[in-house]
Amino acid sequence: MSDHCTGEVCVTCSDTAVRARITAVLDDGLALVDTEAGPERVSVALVDADVGDVVLVHAGEAIAVVPS
């Protein structure tokens, strides 16, 4: 693992995406999401998502909306 990785698996270096529910849409293509690790700020610039949607997040970027 490189120096910037802090966990057992580095989400930046691996092909891992995590599910997160959007709790607030912010300015500049950002959103607050709930994850297992707690709230995080991620980019939603690549997806058409809104509050309540579940997105897949990889390396701080929402890459897909999970159909409900």
N, CA, C and O atoms as a MOPAC input file, in Angstrom:
PM7 MOZYME 1SCF
protein

 N      0.84100 1    -1.18500 1     0.00000 1
 C      0.00000 1     0.00000 1     0.00000 1
 C      0.88200 1     1.24400 1     0.00000 1
 O      1.97000 1     1.24900 1     0.57600 1
 N      0.40400 1     2.28300 1    -0.64600 1
 C      1.18100 1     3.51700 1    -0.65900 1
 C      0.95600 1     4.30500 1     0.62600 1
 O      0.09000 1     3.96100 1     1.43100 1
 N      1.74100 1     5.36500 1     0.81200 1
 C      1.69400 1     6.14800 1     2.04400 1
 C      0.34500 1     6.82300 1     2.28600 1
 O     -0.00700 1     7.06600 1     3.44000 1
 N     -0.42700 1     7.13500 1     1.23100 1
 C     -1.69300 1     7.84600 1     1.42100 1
 C     -2.82600 1     6.92200 1     1.85100 1
 O     -3.88800 1     7.40900 1     2.24100 1
 N     -2.63800 1     5.61900 1     1.79500 1
 C     -3.67900 1     4.67400 1     2.20000 1
 C     -3.68100 1     4.53300 1     3.71900 1
 O     -2.63000 1     4.36500 1     4.33700 1
 N     -4.87100 1     4.60400 1     4.31400 1
 C     -4.94800 1     4.52400 1     5.77300 1
 C     -5.66200 1     3.27900 1     6.26100 1
 O     -5.56400 1     2.94500 1     7.44100 1
 N     -6.37100 1     2.58800 1     5.39900 1
 C     -7.11400 1     1.40000 1     5.81600 1
 C     -6.51200 1     0.14000 1     5.23900 1
 O     -5.45800 1     0.15800 1     4.60200 1
 N     -7.21600 1    -0.96400 1     5.48200 1
 C     -6.76500 1    -2.24800 1     4.96500 1
 C     -6.84300 1    -2.29300 1     3.44200 1
 O     -6.02100 1    -2.93600 1     2.78800 1
 N     -7.84900 1    -1.59700 1     2.87600 1
 C     -8.01800 1    -1.52000 1     1.43200 1
 C     -8.04200 1    -0.05300 1     1.04000 1
 O     -8.72600 1     0.75200 1     1.67200 1
 N     -7.30600 1     0.29200 1     0.01100 1
 C     -7.27200 1     1.67500 1    -0.47200 1
 C     -8.31600 1     1.84800 1    -1.56700 1
 O     -8.17300 1     1.26100 1    -2.64000 1
 N     -9.36500 1     2.63700 1    -1.32900 1
 C    -10.41300 1     2.81200 1    -2.33500 1
 C     -9.91200 1     3.58600 1    -3.54200 1
 O    -10.50400 1     3.49300 1    -4.61700 1
 N     -8.84300 1     4.34300 1    -3.39400 1
 C     -8.28500 1     5.06300 1    -4.53000 1
 C     -7.56800 1     4.10300 1    -5.47700 1
 O     -7.63800 1     4.26400 1    -6.69500 1
 N     -6.88800 1     3.12100 1    -4.92700 1
 C     -6.08500 1     2.20800 1    -5.74500 1
 C     -6.83700 1     0.95200 1    -6.16400 1
 O     -6.42000 1     0.28200 1    -7.10900 1
 N     -7.90900 1     0.62100 1    -5.50400 1
 C     -8.64500 1    -0.60700 1    -5.82600 1
 C     -9.85800 1    -0.29200 1    -6.68500 1
 O    -10.14300 1     0.87100 1    -6.97200 1
 N    -10.56200 1    -1.32400 1    -7.08900 1
 C    -11.78000 1    -1.14900 1    -7.86600 1
 C    -13.01000 1    -1.23700 1    -6.97500 1
 O    -14.00600 1    -1.85700 1    -7.34600 1
 N    -12.94300 1    -0.62600 1    -5.81600 1
 C    -14.01400 1    -0.69800 1    -4.83900 1
 C    -14.88100 1     0.55800 1    -4.91200 1
 O    -14.37800 1     1.68100 1    -4.95100 1
 N    -16.19000 1     0.34200 1    -4.93100 1
 C    -17.14700 1     1.44500 1    -4.83100 1
 C    -18.06000 1     1.13600 1    -3.65500 1
 O    -18.41300 1    -0.02000 1    -3.42200 1
 N    -18.43900 1     2.16600 1    -2.91900 1
 C    -19.31100 1     1.97100 1    -1.75900 1
 C    -20.64100 1     2.67300 1    -1.99800 1
 O    -20.71000 1     3.69800 1    -2.67700 1
 N    -21.69800 1     2.09800 1    -1.42400 1
 C    -23.03300 1     2.70000 1    -1.51000 1
 C    -23.14200 1     3.81000 1    -0.47400 1
 O    -22.66900 1     3.67000 1     0.65400 1
 N    -23.76700 1     4.90800 1    -0.86700 1
 C    -23.96700 1     6.02900 1     0.05200 1
 C    -25.27200 1     6.72600 1    -0.31500 1
 O    -25.60500 1     6.85800 1    -1.49200 1
 N    -26.00500 1     7.17000 1     0.70000 1
 C    -27.26500 1     7.89600 1     0.47300 1
 C    -27.00100 1     9.38900 1     0.58300 1
 O    -26.38600 1     9.84400 1     1.54800 1
 N    -27.46100 1    10.15000 1    -0.39600 1
 C    -27.28300 1    11.59900 1    -0.41100 1
 C    -28.21200 1    12.23600 1     0.61800 1
 O    -29.42000 1    11.99800 1     0.61000 1
 N    -27.63400 1    13.04700 1     1.50200 1
 C    -28.42500 1    13.73800 1     2.51500 1
 C    -28.57300 1    15.22300 1     2.22100 1
 O    -29.49600 1    15.86400 1     2.72400 1
 N    -27.67600 1    15.77700 1     1.41500 1
 C    -27.75900 1    17.19400 1     1.03800 1
 C    -26.95800 1    17.41200 1    -0.23200 1
 O    -25.88400 1    16.83800 1    -0.40800 1
 N    -27.49100 1    18.24700 1    -1.11600 1
 C    -26.76400 1    18.63900 1    -2.31600 1
 C    -26.18200 1    20.02100 1    -2.04800 1
 O    -26.89900 1    20.94200 1    -1.65800 1
 N    -24.88300 1    20.15700 1    -2.25900 1
 C    -24.16500 1    21.40700 1    -1.99800 1
 C    -23.84900 1    22.11000 1    -3.31200 1
 O    -24.18800 1    21.61200 1    -4.38600 1
 N    -23.20700 1    23.25400 1    -3.22500 1
 C    -22.76600 1    23.99100 1    -4.40500 1
 C    -21.60100 1    23.27400 1    -5.07100 1
 O    -20.97500 1    22.39400 1    -4.48100 1
 N    -21.32500 1    23.66200 1    -6.30100 1
 C    -20.14400 1    23.20400 1    -7.04000 1
 C    -20.10600 1    21.70200 1    -7.29000 1
 O    -19.02400 1    21.11600 1    -7.32400 1
 N    -21.27400 1    21.06100 1    -7.46700 1
 C    -21.30500 1    19.64800 1    -7.80800 1
 C    -20.93900 1    18.71000 1    -6.68200 1
 O    -20.50900 1    17.58400 1    -6.92800 1
 N    -21.10200 1    19.15800 1    -5.44800 1
 C    -20.78600 1    18.33100 1    -4.28200 1
 C    -22.05400 1    17.94300 1    -3.54200 1
 O    -23.10000 1    18.57200 1    -3.70100 1
 N    -21.94800 1    16.90000 1    -2.73200 1
 C    -23.07200 1    16.46200 1    -1.91000 1
 C    -22.54200 1    15.87100 1    -0.61900 1
 O    -21.40500 1    15.40300 1    -0.55400 1
 N    -23.38400 1    15.89700 1     0.41600 1
 C    -23.09900 1    15.17700 1     1.65600 1
 C    -23.79800 1    13.83100 1     1.55900 1
 O    -24.95300 1    13.74600 1     1.14300 1
 N    -23.08200 1    12.77900 1     1.94800 1
 C    -23.64700 1    11.43600 1     1.90200 1
 C    -23.41200 1    10.73500 1     3.22400 1
 O    -22.47100 1    11.04900 1     3.95300 1
 N    -24.28900 1     9.77000 1     3.52700 1
 C    -24.10300 1     8.89600 1     4.68500 1
 C    -23.43100 1     7.62300 1     4.20300 1
 O    -23.89500 1     6.98800 1     3.25600 1
 N    -22.33400 1     7.24800 1     4.85900 1
 C    -21.64600 1     5.99700 1     4.56900 1
 C    -21.52600 1     5.21100 1     5.86500 1
 O    -21.85800 1     5.71800 1     6.93600 1
 N    -21.05300 1     3.97900 1     5.77100 1
 C    -20.82400 1     3.18500 1     6.97400 1
 C    -19.81400 1     3.85800 1     7.90100 1
 O    -19.86500 1     3.67300 1     9.11700 1
 N    -18.90300 1     4.63400 1     7.33200 1
 C    -17.88500 1     5.32700 1     8.11800 1
 C    -18.37300 1     6.66200 1     8.66500 1
 O    -17.65300 1     7.32200 1     9.41500 1
 N    -19.59300 1     7.07100 1     8.29700 1
 C    -20.13200 1     8.34900 1     8.73300 1
 C    -20.34000 1     9.27800 1     7.55100 1
 O    -20.18500 1     8.86300 1     6.40200 1
 N    -20.69400 1    10.54400 1     7.82100 1
 C    -20.96000 1    11.48300 1     6.72900 1
 C    -19.67500 1    11.85300 1     5.98200 1
 O    -18.60600 1    11.98800 1     6.57700 1
 N    -19.81000 1    12.01200 1     4.67300 1
 C    -18.67800 1    12.42100 1     3.83300 1
 C    -19.16300 1    13.38000 1     2.76600 1
 O    -20.34000 1    13.38300 1     2.40600 1
 N    -18.25500 1    14.18800 1     2.26600 1
 C    -18.53200 1    15.09800 1     1.15100 1
 C    -17.96000 1    14.45200 1    -0.10700 1
 O    -16.78600 1    14.08500 1    -0.14100 1
 N    -18.79000 1    14.31200 1    -1.14300 1
 C    -18.34300 1    13.69000 1    -2.39100 1
 C    -18.79000 1    14.53000 1    -3.57300 1
 O    -19.68700 1    15.36500 1    -3.45300 1
 N    -18.16800 1    14.30400 1    -4.69800 1
 C    -18.57300 1    14.95800 1    -5.93800 1
 C    -19.72600 1    14.17100 1    -6.56500 1
 O    -19.69900 1    12.94100 1    -6.60300 1
 N    -20.72900 1    14.88700 1    -7.05100 1
 C    -21.83500 1    14.27000 1    -7.79600 1
 C    -21.89300 1    14.85600 1    -9.21100 1
 O    -22.94100 1    14.83900 1    -9.85700 1
 N    -20.77300 1    15.36600 1    -9.67300 1
 C    -20.72100 1    16.02200 1   -10.98200 1
 C    -20.98600 1    15.06600 1   -12.13700 1
 O    -21.42800 1    15.50500 1   -13.19800 1
 N    -20.72700 1    13.76900 1   -11.96200 1
 C    -20.88600 1    12.81200 1   -13.05000 1
 C    -22.25300 1    12.13900 1   -13.09100 1
 O    -22.54400 1    11.39300 1   -14.02700 1
 N    -23.09800 1    12.39200 1   -12.08800 1
 C    -24.39100 1    11.71700 1   -12.01700 1
 C    -25.51900 1    12.73000 1   -11.83800 1
 O    -25.29300 1    13.85200 1   -11.38500 1
 N    -26.72300 1    12.32400 1   -12.19600 1
 C    -27.91100 1    13.14000 1   -11.97100 1
 C    -28.59900 1    12.56700 1   -10.73900 1
 O    -29.42100 1    11.65700 1   -10.84600 1
 N    -28.26100 1    13.10200 1    -9.57000 1
 C    -28.75500 1    12.56100 1    -8.30200 1
 C    -29.24800 1    13.68200 1    -7.41200 1
 O    -28.86000 1    14.84000 1    -7.56600 1
 N    -30.12400 1    13.31400 1    -6.46400 1
 C    -30.71300 1    14.29300 1    -5.55500 1
 C    -30.78800 1    13.69200 1    -4.15500 1
 O    -30.45100 1    12.52500 1    -3.95200 1
 N    -31.22600 1    14.48700 1    -3.20800 1
 C    -31.35900 1    14.04700 1    -1.81800 1
 C    -32.21900 1    12.78100 1    -1.77000 1
 O    -33.28400 1    12.71400 1    -2.38400 1
 N    -31.73800 1    11.78200 1    -1.03100 1
 C    -32.44400 1    10.52100 1    -0.88700 1
 C    -31.95600 1     9.43500 1    -1.82800 1
 O    -32.17800 1     8.25200 1    -1.57300 1
 N    -31.29500 1     9.81900 1    -2.91300 1
 C    -30.77700 1     8.82200 1    -3.85300 1
 C    -29.58700 1     8.08400 1    -3.24100 1
 O    -28.82800 1     8.63700 1    -2.44600 1
 N    -29.45000 1     6.81900 1    -3.63500 1
 C    -28.28200 1     6.02600 1    -3.26200 1
 C    -27.35100 1     6.02300 1    -4.46300 1
 O    -27.76600 1     5.73700 1    -5.58600 1
 N    -26.08500 1     6.34300 1    -4.21200 1
 C    -25.08500 1     6.38800 1    -5.27500 1
 C    -23.93100 1     5.45500 1    -4.94200 1
 O    -23.69800 1     5.13200 1    -3.77800 1
 N    -23.21300 1     5.02500 1    -5.97200 1
 C    -21.96200 1     4.30400 1    -5.78000 1
 C    -20.84900 1     5.33100 1    -5.81900 1
 O    -20.77200 1     6.13600 1    -6.74800 1
 N    -19.98400 1     5.30700 1    -4.81100 1
 C    -18.90900 1     6.29100 1    -4.69400 1
 C    -17.56600 1     5.58800 1    -4.77100 1
 O    -17.32500 1     4.60800 1    -4.06500 1
 N    -16.69400 1     6.09300 1    -5.63100 1
 C    -15.32700 1     5.58900 1    -5.76600 1
 C    -14.38500 1     6.77900 1    -5.72200 1
 O    -14.49900 1     7.70600 1    -6.52400 1
 N    -13.46100 1     6.74700 1    -4.78600 1
 C    -12.43600 1     7.79300 1    -4.66700 1
 C    -13.05300 1     9.19200 1    -4.56800 1
 O    -12.54500 1    10.13700 1    -5.17200 1
 N    -14.14500 1     9.32500 1    -3.81000 1
 C    -14.76000 1    10.62300 1    -3.57900 1
 C    -15.63800 1    11.11200 1    -4.70500 1
 O    -16.07500 1    12.26300 1    -4.68400 1
 N    -15.91300 1    10.26500 1    -5.69600 1
 C    -16.73700 1    10.64400 1    -6.84400 1
 C    -17.89900 1     9.68200 1    -6.97000 1
 O    -17.70300 1     8.46800 1    -7.03600 1
 N    -19.12900 1    10.22700 1    -7.00300 1
 C    -20.29400 1     9.37600 1    -7.28200 1
 C    -20.22400 1     8.97500 1    -8.74600 1
 O    -20.14400 1     9.82700 1    -9.63000 1
 N    -20.25500 1     7.66100 1    -8.99700 1
 C    -20.08700 1     7.18700 1   -10.37600 1
 C    -21.36300 1     6.58000 1   -10.95400 1
 O    -21.43900 1     6.32300 1   -12.15600 1
 N    -22.36600 1     6.34900 1   -10.10500 1
 C    -23.63000 1     5.78900 1   -10.59800 1
 C    -24.70700 1     5.98200 1    -9.54400 1
 O    -24.42600 1     6.02000 1    -8.34600 1
 N    -25.94500 1     6.10300 1   -10.00900 1
 C    -27.10000 1     6.12200 1    -9.11000 1
 C    -27.64000 1     4.69800 1    -9.07600 1
 O    -27.82800 1     4.07000 1   -10.11700 1
 N    -27.89000 1     4.19000 1    -7.85700 1
 C    -28.42000 1     2.83900 1    -7.69800 1
 C    -29.93100 1     2.91200 1    -7.87200 1
 O    -30.60100 1     3.64900 1    -7.14900 1
 N    -30.48500 1     2.14300 1    -8.84000 1
 C    -31.92900 1     2.17300 1    -9.04100 1
 C    -32.66300 1     1.68900 1    -7.80100 1
 O    -32.20900 1     0.77000 1    -7.11800 1
 N    -33.80400 1     2.31500 1    -7.51300 1
 C    -34.56500 1     1.90900 1    -6.32300 1
 C    -35.56500 1     0.83800 1    -6.63500 1
 O    -36.28500 1     0.38700 1    -5.74400 1

